Amino acid sequence: MTVHRLRPRRESAGRPRPALNGVPPTDALIVERTDVPDVPFAVTRISPEARRAAQRVLASGWVTTGHETERFESEFAAYVGAEHAVAVSSCTAALELALRALRLPPGGTVLVPAVTFCGAAQAVLHAGLRPVLVDVDQRTAMPTPATVARAARVCGCPQAMMVLHYGGAPAPVADLAEAARLSLTHVVEDAAHALGTSVGDRPVGGLSRATCFSFYATKNLPIGEGGMVTTDDPHLAERIRRTRLHGMSADAWGRSLPGGSWRYTVEEAGLKANMTDVQAAIGRAQLDRLDDWQRRRGALAARYEEALATVPGLQPLQSATPGRHAHHLYVVRVLDEYGTGRDQLIDRLAELGIGTSVHFIPLHHMPYLQHAAITPPGGLPGADALFPQLLSLPLYPGLTERAVDRVCAELTRLAPPAAAHPAETLPSAGLRTLVIGAGEAGEALARDLAHTPQFGLEPVGFLDDDPAKRRAGVIGDLPVLGGLDDTRTAALTHRIEVVVVAIPGLGPERFSQVARAAGASGMSVRYLPSFIAALRRDVMGSDMRSLDVHELTGRAEIHVVSPDTGSTIAGRRVLVTGAGGSIGSELCHQVRAFGPSRLFLLDHDESNLHRLQLELYGDALRADDVVISDIRDRPRIDQIFRELRPEVVFHAAALKHLPLLELHPCEGVKSNVRGTENLVRAAAAAGTGRFVLISTDKAADPVSVLGATKRLAELIVQSGQQDAPPGTVFAAVRFGNVLGSRGSLLSVVAQQIGTGSPVTVTHPEATRFFMTVEEAVGLVLEAARMARGGEVFVLDMSVPVRIVDLVRKFARSVHVPDVDIRFTGLRPGEKLNETLFAAHERHARTAHPRILAATSTARHERPAALAQNLPALYTATERNDTDEVRRVLAEFLPGFPASQSTPRPHAGMADPYPDDF
């Protein structure tokens, strides 16, 4: 691996720096930059636990291979799902030992990717074998079945093959083995980049005869040096265990155990390639952190993907097959459209203090390997074309979002002028869309979506069960990525955000299977409103216009849920309060797709619960999972939590009709404040793991009873975190106005337009923040995953939207070009403009690029002040003393009006009001 300069070059003052793509240097003369921190290409992270583990082993007096190594082997095998693991000194040693253990004939040929680390070819040669180089696909940097078959023909019949999971992307191991006419028993996987990768649903580690991992200092599991071979073959594991230490029948640890003997035999050649207990102790401790580090890598890779999507000439590598990407590297191809060469770009980034690297120099470019390896006739054109384009950007768990943004900003600035315009002037890329069905309907729909970016959906590929279409590989300009059963793996591999079903005859059961698979990966599912009508109109893309969020809100819809979110839900007992409501029911649908062990539906409205059961299961026979209760009833809530022991709680139950709560503030306090406190106390007592409150942007500097009671609910959640038992995490999310939910603004507007009534809007300049149902539910689920305790998470919804503008756009979308709007005036408790954060709150970025976290700096909102004011508030509500409730709220929340303003005659309850946040 070559790591390029991490510091800017020093050059003589007065020497001008050349312009790049017409962009002049930021300084008139070359000087060393000191105003911003450098961004190294790689930084090794050794956790405090790993440091302590190493010290413990050093203090024990036994530092070579021993008990610690055995434990690491066992834990690592379990992590990757393999039967056996053998710890060795490096990944290169692992490859050599695995090849030796196959007992191939001397001089036998082994297929090796042309674009890989030189150590892989050296391992083949040291094992007494001959590497045969395989060309790669420029789009993936990995071999294809066609290039493998071509290389296999060169050597007649290869004895084995080495498969590389480049950068952490899954390689099609079985397909490549079939192309080489080899069984998987003669395949060795180079998984130096691929700890955490899966091919389809199967983790890398047990797919072939042997898999070799690296623990080099920059790898996903950094130890400094070290490697591991995993296999399901006990005989192979035993051979590798012997040959890693000179071929000896017993190592020092085995000879020192009670009953051991100093005697040993050597029956075959071996190496000195064992792992020490010091390395193993570090590895064991680091393994405990790996899942968090992997999630971090995925989030950073997604941030790169989004930020660089509009930069021409920078193209990320594609995955060669469905599966999970380990994101060891973030590699882009620097194409001609970028306007400058890869090497010049590397130099300029180095001058700016940004480190980069190139993975890898092709093997046939190495003088020694030009003679030692076999190159197919006609050369390796794919590798030759790819190599000048490859550029690896910084990617490691300790990298900050600010650093990623800086790298992307510099890449954008150094691009051709057309790419250097501010992002807001460029049309936003749509949500990555997977089209189910590659027939006439699907192909026409994909074509229209691709040609009409205003719809906000960017087709990525098809899924189809027709073998002929799958053999064709490409329909139109898009690949066929598999069959309908591949929905989940294709969605994860290709970072799909929306699944659109375009098969007119797809049965309900099959549709449900696809929808569940997509939902389990955090994708939203959409379909044409009428397949038959769509076909009669030649499947015009305008059928999707009702899905165009960008047209209504002025921003692209955000895909919020990450693939890792499912781990928070899967196999756990989940309770949703307010399950029968508009948000609660949507949340239940999404949660069910992630596979909880139990999903408890809590609501005080038995009719809504019955309806929701029918929606979720098709029947209402799961009575044990339905909980009829009022969250105000503390003894009942305590009983529920004692008996059900929920591990994850989503608290959506609330009174949220703003004008009605202005008239009945005592009821708002009873449900939104005391009800929340009942749940928080019960959750802490029951040892609930995750608790997420659904709040509203009206809680920021509240002037309404709804906003004030939800702000108190947020504070109760934060106070609960301070007293929470170990392992219990409380957090909250703030919604904007949710489009598409029952009772939402759009449903009220649609009803008024449908009846021919004027659309009522409070004020011509009133603005609100809007989000889709998918965004709202996604925010809740991501909060459950990201929360560390006490946060208030908010979706970055860009700028607020004038309500009157949204109404007019919506009317045009349903073919009402001249909608009649009547302005009613602001009602008591309503703001002209909502905000996402209070004046006394700070907000910071989170691991998710579009989710922010709010932190209060106000003394009056500290837990002690909360505990002091709640008793007086509860006493007033028990007496149903409206004036006293408002007075106590105003005393605790500065800015909240102590007395209700008198509503204008026309601004009363006669006009419809959206019953949502």
Backbone hydrogen bonds, N-H to C=O, Kabsch-Sander energy under -0.5 kcal/mol:
donor,donor_aa,acceptor,acceptor_aa,energy
2,T,358,V,-0.7
3,V,1,M,-0.6
4,H,2,T,-0.6
4,H,356,T,-2.7
11,E,9,R,-0.6
15,R,12,S,-1.8
20,L,23,V,-1.9
23,V,20,L,-2.3
30,I,15,R,-0.7
31,V,29,L,-0.6
39,V,353,G,-3.2
46,I,44,T,-0.6
47,S,45,R,-0.6
51,R,47,S,-2.0
52,R,48,P,-2.2
53,A,49,E,-2.2
54,A,50,A,-2.3
55,Q,51,R,-2.1
56,R,52,R,-2.3
57,V,53,A,-2.1
58,L,54,A,-2.6
59,A,55,Q,-2.2
60,S,56,R,-1.0
60,S,57,V,-0.7
61,G,57,V,-0.8
61,G,58,L,-0.7
62,W,57,V,-0.5
63,V,61,G,-0.6
70,E,66,G,-1.9
71,R,67,H,-2.2
72,F,68,E,-2.3
73,E,69,T,-2.5
74,S,70,E,-2.2
75,E,71,R,-2.7
76,F,72,F,-2.7
77,A,73,E,-2.3
78,A,74,S,-1.9
79,Y,75,E,-1.9
80,V,76,F,-2.0
81,G,77,A,-0.9
82,A,77,A,-2.5
84,H,231,T,-2.2
86,V,229,V,-2.6
88,V,227,G,-2.5
89,S,273,A,-1.8
94,A,90,S,-1.9
95,L,91,C,-2.5
96,E,92,T,-2.2
97,L,93,A,-2.9
98,A,94,A,-2.4
99,L,95,L,-2.3
100,R,96,E,-2.6
101,A,97,L,-2.3
102,L,98,A,-1.0
102,L,99,L,-0.6
103,R,100,R,-1.7
104,L,99,L,-0.6
107,G,128,G,-3.3
108,G,105,P,-2.1
110,V,130,R,-2.5
111,L,160,A,-2.2
112,V,132,V,-2.9
114,A,134,V,-2.7
116,T,114,A,-0.9
120,A,117,F,-1.8
121,A,117,F,-0.7
122,Q,118,C,-2.0
123,A,119,G,-2.1
124,V,120,A,-1.4
125,L,121,A,-2.2
126,H,122,Q,-2.9
127,A,123,A,-1.2
128,G,125,L,-2.0
129,L,124,V,-2.1
130,R,108,G,-3.0
132,V,110,V,-2.8
133,L,131,P,-0.5
133,L,374,I,-2.8
134,V,112,V,-2.2
137,D,142,M,-2.5
140,T,137,D,-1.0
141,A,137,D,-3.0
142,M,137,D,-0.5
148,V,144,T,-2.4
149,A,145,P,-2.5
150,R,146,A,-1.9
151,A,147,T,-2.1
152,A,148,V,-2.7
153,R,149,A,-1.8
154,V,150,R,-1.0
155,C,151,A,-1.1
156,G,153,R,-0.7
157,C,155,C,-2.2
159,Q,109,T,-2.1
160,A,109,T,-1.4
161,M,186,H,-1.8
162,M,111,L,-3.2
163,V,161,M,-0.5
163,V,188,V,-2.1
164,L,162,M,-0.5
165,H,190,D,-1.8
166,Y,164,L,-1.2
168,G,165,H,-1.4
169,A,166,Y,-2.2
173,V,171,A,-2.2
176,L,172,P,-2.4
177,A,173,V,-2.3
178,E,174,A,-2.3
179,A,175,D,-2.1
180,A,176,L,-1.7
181,R,178,E,-1.0
182,L,177,A,-2.7
186,H,183,S,-2.0
187,V,184,L,-1.3
188,V,161,M,-2.6
189,E,210,A,-2.6
190,D,163,V,-3.4
191,A,189,E,-1.0
191,A,212,C,-2.5
194,A,191,A,-0.8
196,G,194,A,-0.8
197,T,194,A,-1.9
198,S,324,R,-1.7
199,V,202,R,-2.7
200,G,198,S,-0.7
200,G,322,P,-1.9
202,R,199,V,-1.9
204,V,197,T,-2.9
206,G,203,P,-0.9
209,R,184,L,-1.7
209,R,187,V,-1.0
210,A,187,V,-1.1
211,T,230,T,-2.2
212,C,189,E,-2.7
213,F,228,M,-2.9
214,S,191,A,-0.5
215,F,226,G,-2.7
217,A,224,G,-1.2
219,K,216,Y,-2.1
223,I,215,F,-2.5
224,G,215,F,-1.9
226,G,89,S,-0.7
227,G,88,V,-2.1
228,M,213,F,-1.5
229,V,86,V,-2.3
230,T,211,T,-2.5
231,T,84,H,-1.9
237,A,233,D,-2.2
238,E,234,P,-2.1
239,R,235,H,-2.1
240,I,236,L,-2.4
241,R,237,A,-2.3
242,R,238,E,-1.8
243,T,239,R,-2.6
244,R,240,I,-1.7
245,L,242,R,-1.5
246,H,243,T,-0.6
246,H,271,L,-4.0
247,G,242,R,-1.5
248,M,242,R,-0.6
248,M,245,L,-2.2
249,S,265,T,-2.0
255,R,251,D,-2.3
256,S,252,A,-1.4
257,L,253,W,-0.9
260,G,257,L,-2.9
267,E,247,G,-0.9
271,L,243,T,-3.3
273,A,244,R,-3.8
273,A,271,L,-0.8
275,M,87,A,-0.7
277,D,63,V,-0.8
277,D,64,T,-0.7
278,V,63,V,-1.1
280,A,276,T,-2.3
281,A,277,D,-2.5
282,I,278,V,-1.9
283,G,279,Q,-2.6
284,R,280,A,-2.6
285,A,281,A,-1.9
286,Q,282,I,-2.7
287,L,283,G,-2.2
288,D,284,R,-0.9
288,D,285,A,-0.6
289,R,285,A,-0.5
289,R,286,Q,-1.4
290,L,286,Q,-0.7
290,L,287,L,-0.7
293,W,289,R,-2.2
294,Q,290,L,-2.9
295,R,291,D,-2.2
296,R,292,D,-2.1
297,R,293,W,-2.4
298,G,294,Q,-2.4
299,A,295,R,-2.2
300,L,296,R,-2.3
301,A,297,R,-2.6
302,A,298,G,-2.1
303,R,299,A,-1.8
304,Y,300,L,-2.4
305,E,301,A,-2.6
306,E,302,A,-2.4
307,A,303,R,-2.4
308,L,304,Y,-2.6
309,A,305,E,-0.5
309,A,306,E,-0.6
311,V,308,L,-1.5
314,L,311,V,-1.3
315,Q,313,G,-0.6
315,Q,333,R,-2.1
317,L,331,V,-1.6
318,Q,139,R,-3.2
320,A,170,P,-0.7
321,T,170,P,-0.5
323,G,489,T,-1.0
324,R,198,S,-0.9
326,A,168,G,-2.4
328,H,167,G,-1.3
329,L,167,G,-2.0
330,Y,393,L,-0.6
331,V,329,L,-0.6
332,V,391,L,-2.7
333,R,315,Q,-2.8
334,V,332,V,-0.5
334,V,389,Q,-2.4
335,L,313,G,-3.0
335,L,333,R,-1.0
338,Y,335,L,-1.6
339,G,336,D,-1.7
342,R,388,P,-0.6
345,L,341,G,-2.0
346,I,342,R,-2.4
347,D,343,D,-2.1
348,R,344,Q,-2.2
349,L,345,L,-2.6
350,A,346,I,-2.3
351,E,347,D,-2.0
352,L,348,R,-1.1
353,G,350,A,-1.7
354,I,349,L,-2.9
355,G,39,V,-3.2
355,G,353,G,-0.6
357,S,392,S,-1.7
358,V,2,T,-0.9
363,L,114,A,-2.7
365,H,362,P,-1.8
366,M,363,L,-1.8
370,Q,366,M,-1.7
371,H,367,P,-0.6
371,H,368,Y,-1.1
372,A,368,Y,-2.0
373,A,369,L,-2.1
374,I,131,P,-2.7
375,T,373,A,-0.5
379,G,376,P,-1.9
384,D,380,L,-2.3
385,A,381,P,-2.3
386,L,382,G,-2.1
387,F,383,A,-2.5
389,Q,386,L,-2.2
390,L,386,L,-1.2
390,L,387,F,-0.7
391,L,332,V,-1.7
392,S,357,S,-3.3
393,L,330,Y,-2.7
393,L,391,L,-0.5
395,L,41,F,-0.9
399,L,396,Y,-2.3
404,V,400,T,-2.1
405,D,401,E,-2.8
406,R,402,R,-2.0
407,V,403,A,-2.5
408,C,404,V,-2.6
409,A,405,D,-2.6
410,E,406,R,-2.5
411,L,407,V,-2.3
412,T,408,C,-2.4
413,R,409,A,-2.7
414,L,410,E,-2.4
415,A,412,T,-0.8
419,A,416,P,-2.3
420,A,416,P,-0.7
420,A,417,P,-1.1
425,T,422,P,-2.0
426,L,423,A,-1.4
431,L,456,G,-2.8
433,T,458,E,-2.9
434,L,498,V,-2.6
435,V,433,T,-0.5
435,V,461,G,-2.5
436,I,434,L,-0.6
436,I,500,V,-3.2
437,G,435,V,-0.8
437,G,463,L,-2.9
443,E,439,G,-2.9
444,A,440,E,-2.2
445,L,441,A,-2.4
446,A,442,G,-2.7
447,R,443,E,-2.2
448,D,444,A,-2.3
449,L,445,L,-2.6
450,A,446,A,-2.4
451,H,447,R,-1.7
452,T,448,D,-0.7
452,T,449,L,-0.8
455,F,452,T,-1.9
456,G,453,P,-2.0
458,E,431,L,-3.0
460,V,433,T,-3.1
461,G,433,T,-0.9
462,F,479,P,-2.5
463,L,435,V,-1.7
464,D,482,G,-2.5
470,R,466,D,-2.0
471,R,467,P,-2.5
472,A,468,A,-1.9
473,G,469,K,-1.3
474,V,472,A,-0.6
475,I,478,L,-2.9
478,L,475,I,-2.0
480,V,473,G,-2.8
481,L,462,F,-2.9
481,L,479,P,-0.7
486,D,483,G,-1.9
487,T,484,L,-1.4
490,A,486,D,-2.9
491,A,487,T,-2.2
492,L,488,R,-2.3
493,T,489,T,-2.7
494,H,490,A,-2.3
495,R,492,L,-0.9
496,I,491,A,-2.5
497,E,432,R,-3.0
498,V,432,R,-2.2
499,V,524,S,-2.9
500,V,434,L,-2.6
500,V,498,V,-0.5
501,V,499,V,-0.5
501,V,526,R,-2.7
502,A,436,I,-2.8
502,A,500,V,-0.5
506,L,503,I,-1.8
511,F,507,G,-2.6
512,S,508,P,-2.4
513,Q,509,E,-1.9
514,V,510,R,-2.1
515,A,511,F,-2.8
516,R,512,S,-2.6
517,A,513,Q,-2.3
518,A,514,V,-2.5
519,G,515,A,-2.7
520,A,516,R,-2.3
521,S,517,A,-0.6
521,S,518,A,-1.1
522,G,519,G,-1.7
523,M,518,A,-2.6
524,S,497,E,-1.6
526,R,499,V,-3.1
528,L,501,V,-1.0
534,A,530,S,-2.5
535,L,531,F,-2.5
536,R,532,I,-2.0
537,R,533,A,-1.2
538,D,535,L,-1.7
539,V,534,A,-3.7
543,D,540,M,-2.0
544,M,541,G,-2.3
545,R,542,S,-1.8
547,L,544,M,-2.2
548,D,545,R,-2.1
549,V,547,L,-1.5
552,L,548,D,-0.8
552,L,549,V,-0.5
553,T,549,V,-2.7
554,G,550,H,-2.1
560,V,558,I,-0.8
565,T,562,S,-1.9
566,G,563,P,-0.8
567,S,564,D,-1.3
568,T,565,T,-1.9
569,I,565,T,-0.6
569,I,566,G,-0.9
570,A,566,G,-3.4
571,G,595,G,-2.9
572,R,569,I,-2.2
574,V,572,R,-0.6
574,V,598,R,-2.7
575,L,648,V,-2.8
576,V,600,F,-2.4
577,T,575,L,-0.5
577,T,650,F,-2.4
578,G,602,L,-1.0
579,A,576,V,-0.6
579,A,602,L,-2.3
581,G,578,G,-1.8
585,S,581,G,-2.4
586,E,582,S,-1.2
587,L,583,I,-2.6
588,C,584,G,-2.1
589,H,585,S,-1.9
590,Q,586,E,-1.9
591,V,587,L,-2.9
592,R,588,C,-2.5
593,A,589,H,-1.3
594,F,590,Q,-0.7
594,F,591,V,-1.3
595,G,592,R,-1.7
597,S,572,R,-1.0
598,R,572,R,-1.2
600,F,574,V,-3.4
601,L,625,D,-3.2
602,L,576,V,-2.5
602,L,600,F,-0.7
603,D,627,V,-2.0
606,E,604,H,-0.8
609,L,605,D,-1.7
610,H,606,E,-2.2
611,R,607,S,-2.4
612,L,608,N,-2.5
613,Q,609,L,-2.4
614,L,610,H,-1.9
615,E,611,R,-2.0
616,L,612,L,-2.6
617,Y,613,Q,-2.9
618,G,613,Q,-0.6
618,G,614,L,-1.5
619,D,613,Q,-0.6
623,A,621,L,-1.5
625,D,622,R,-1.4
626,V,623,A,-1.3
627,V,601,L,-3.3
627,V,625,D,-0.5
628,I,626,V,-0.5
629,S,603,D,-1.5
629,S,627,V,-0.7
633,D,630,D,-2.0
634,R,632,R,-1.3
637,I,633,D,-2.4
638,D,634,R,-2.8
639,Q,635,P,-2.1
640,I,636,R,-2.4
641,F,637,I,-2.3
642,R,638,D,-2.2
643,E,639,Q,-2.3
644,L,640,I,-2.9
645,R,641,F,-1.7
647,E,573,R,-2.3
648,V,573,R,-2.1
649,V,690,R,-2.8
650,F,575,L,-2.7
651,H,649,V,-0.6
651,H,692,V,-3.0
652,A,577,T,-1.2
652,A,650,F,-1.0
656,K,654,A,-0.5
658,L,656,K,-1.0
661,L,657,H,-2.2
662,E,658,L,-1.5
663,L,659,P,-1.1
664,H,660,L,-1.5
668,G,664,H,-1.3
669,V,665,P,-2.1
670,K,666,C,-2.3
671,S,667,E,-2.1
672,N,668,G,-2.4
673,V,668,G,-0.6
673,V,669,V,-1.5
674,R,669,V,-2.5
675,G,670,K,-1.0
677,E,673,V,-2.3
678,N,674,R,-2.5
679,L,675,G,-1.8
680,V,676,T,-2.7
681,R,677,E,-2.4
682,A,678,N,-2.1
683,A,679,L,-2.7
684,A,680,V,-2.2
685,A,681,R,-2.1
686,A,682,A,-2.0
687,G,683,A,-0.6
687,G,684,A,-0.7
688,T,683,A,-2.6
689,G,647,E,-1.2
690,R,647,E,-2.1
691,F,729,V,-2.3
692,V,649,V,-2.6
693,L,731,A,-2.4
694,I,651,H,-2.2
695,S,693,L,-0.7
695,S,733,V,-3.7
697,D,735,F,-2.5
699,A,696,T,-2.1
700,A,697,D,-1.5
701,D,699,A,-0.7
708,A,704,S,-2.6
709,T,705,V,-2.8
710,K,706,L,-2.1
711,R,707,G,-2.0
712,L,708,A,-2.2
713,A,709,T,-1.8
714,E,710,K,-2.1
715,L,711,R,-2.2
716,I,712,L,-2.3
717,V,713,A,-2.1
718,Q,714,E,-2.3
719,S,715,L,-2.7
720,G,716,I,-2.5
721,Q,717,V,-1.3
722,Q,718,Q,-1.0
723,D,719,S,-1.0
724,A,721,Q,-0.9
728,T,725,P,-1.9
729,V,689,G,-2.0
731,A,691,F,-2.1
732,A,791,E,-2.3
733,V,693,L,-2.4
734,R,793,F,-2.5
735,F,695,S,-1.6
735,F,733,V,-0.5
737,N,769,F,-3.2
739,L,737,N,-0.7
739,L,771,M,-3.4
741,S,738,V,-0.7
744,S,741,S,-2.0
748,V,744,S,-2.0
749,V,745,L,-2.7
750,A,746,L,-3.0
751,Q,747,S,-2.0
752,Q,748,V,-2.2
753,I,749,V,-2.8
754,G,750,A,-2.7
755,T,751,Q,-1.6
756,G,752,Q,-0.5
756,G,753,I,-1.0
757,S,752,Q,-1.9
759,V,820,D,-3.2
760,T,758,P,-0.5
761,V,822,R,-2.4
766,A,763,H,-1.4
767,T,832,L,-2.1
768,R,801,V,-2.2
771,M,737,N,-2.5
773,V,739,L,-0.9
776,A,772,T,-2.5
777,V,773,V,-2.8
778,G,774,E,-2.4
779,L,775,E,-2.3
780,V,776,A,-1.7
781,L,777,V,-2.3
782,E,778,G,-2.7
783,A,779,L,-2.2
784,A,780,V,-1.9
785,R,781,L,-1.4
786,M,782,E,-3.0
787,A,783,A,-2.5
790,G,730,F,-3.6
792,V,854,A,-0.8
793,F,732,A,-3.3
793,F,791,E,-0.5
794,V,852,L,-2.7
795,L,734,R,-0.7
796,D,850,R,-3.0
797,M,795,L,-1.3
801,V,768,R,-3.1
803,I,766,A,-2.3
806,L,802,R,-2.1
807,V,803,I,-2.5
808,R,804,V,-2.0
809,K,805,D,-2.4
810,F,806,L,-2.7
811,A,807,V,-2.5
812,R,808,R,-2.3
813,S,809,K,-1.9
814,V,810,F,-1.1
814,V,811,A,-0.7
815,H,812,R,-1.8
816,V,811,A,-2.8
821,I,819,V,-0.6
822,R,759,V,-2.9
824,T,761,V,-2.0
825,G,762,T,-2.5
830,E,827,R,-2.2
834,E,767,T,-0.9
841,E,838,A,-1.6
842,R,855,T,-3.0
844,A,853,A,-2.1
846,T,848,H,-0.8
846,T,851,I,-1.1
851,I,848,H,-1.5
852,L,794,V,-3.4
853,A,844,A,-2.5
854,A,792,V,-2.9
855,T,842,R,-3.0
857,T,840,H,-1.9
861,E,858,A,-0.8
862,R,859,R,-1.9
865,A,862,R,-0.6
866,L,862,R,-2.0
867,A,863,P,-2.7
868,Q,864,A,-1.5
869,N,865,A,-1.7
870,L,866,L,-2.2
873,L,869,N,-1.8
874,Y,870,L,-2.8
875,T,871,P,-2.3
876,A,872,A,-2.0
877,T,873,L,-1.9
878,E,874,Y,-2.3
879,R,875,T,-1.4
880,N,877,T,-1.0
881,D,876,A,-2.7
882,T,880,N,-1.1
885,V,881,D,-2.2
886,R,882,T,-2.2
887,R,883,D,-2.1
888,V,884,E,-2.6
889,L,885,V,-2.4
890,A,886,R,-2.5
891,E,887,R,-2.1
892,F,888,V,-1.9
893,L,889,L,-2.7
896,F,893,L,-2.1
907,A,904,R,-1.7
908,G,905,P,-0.7
911,D,908,G,-0.6
915,D,743,G,-1.7
916,D,914,P,-1.5
